[in-house]
């Protein structure tokens, strides 16, 4: 297996290692691809996919074919200073749990940390689950958007089915739009 090490963009960030059975490089464009299985490791995060393509021009890593993303803690998406500002215990607990994302295709902008997943998207954490046909994380607004056939289940048994759901880390809110069904357990 071939290994490519990409140095961190900024001081204090971790290097990224890309593994594959074979790579194709386009030196002029600084692009590369692998079609024989890819594994990407950065600190406590890893990604596996059947194919991977990196385009320097738009700084996008496109992964396809049973993509799996695993993070020991989702809080790695945010800065330490930003984490200290979050007071909502449920959001903090979610950010500190191991998180797995699975999808048919995932687009990652490594510099900005923006992520978009398409096709049978499933995000799991311990006793939580979110399912949709499309999901995106915008690091500028700190909003996670779930679209099309959205289903969200919490560890206490609450669940909602909707056309769209927004998890706003900045505002520390959850919003479901176009709710089709829901079940919320009332405390005794």
Phi, psi and omega in degrees: 000141181267142179237133174242130177250123178258124181292156179295150178288321183233156176299138180092345177273164183265152176288160179244130178250131180244125180245142176197161179285330179203143179237150171243125181250140170245097188299319181301317182270348185062035177261157171211158178212157173220138182238016183238031181099135182223144173227132180238132181233131175217104182059237181265015177249142173217155180225138172235142178202163177287321183224151176216137178226130175245126178248113181297322184304313179254008177049051181236133174258119179252123180242138180217159179087089179050058182286134175233127177242129181233128176236131176299320176217129179291346180297346178295347176285342185244160176283160178300318180298318180294320179299321180295335181281340185281124182253339182292115185296325180293318178293316178301316179299317179297321180290337183262001179267151170301139184229135177236132175241134175232141180197168176285325182214139179226134176247129181233133172256096187305321183292317183269345183073015176287142181224139174224130181238140182230144171081107177050051181287131177224124177242127181233147174213123178033254181256026179242153180206142172226134181230141178196172175272340179211141177218147179214146173240124178253108183292338179290318181264348184058040180245133172258124181247129175245133183230148171067115178052051184281135174222126180234129177236134178259165183296337181276000179101349175298143175210158178215141172243129185209173176279331183208144174222143179235128172249111183257103182292323181298313180273350181060049181230159172235133180225129176250130181244140183067047183296129179260321179206153174201159176216120180236123180279128177272138181286146181277000000 
